[in-house]
Amino acid sequence: MLILPPSLRIYLAAEPVDLRRGYDGLAGIVRGVLRAEPFDGHLFVFGNARRTRVRLLYFDGTGSWLMSKRLEAGRFTWPQITPGAASICLRPEELSILLAGLDVVVRRRPRWELRSA
């Protein structure tokens, strides 16, 4: 189980990735495709074409983490992604749902709204 702070930015890559890539290959995708910096302390999530495996890339300030998970049965369900988007931002609880192998069909509802006078 991962315990992630709510302030952590989590980016889920929209397109499948060849998960034989290591640190440097995934960091290249972060820079080239996602247009982000892999060493900024964000968490990046990648999936293969069949959605049976995921890899997470994270830099903690001292080194890079590369985490993998393979489902023995079933597939990971990606949330709805806007066509043309390179990635979407997930909240920590949405990542936990995805990594548990559950469907990520969460609709975000605003709980509080600033009303102008």
Secondary structure by P-SEA (a helix, b strand, c coil): cccccccbbbbbbcccccccccaaaaaaaaacccccccccbbbbbbbcccccbbbbbbbcccbbbbbbbbbccbbbbbccccccccbbbbcaaaaaaaaaccccbbbbbbcbbbbcc
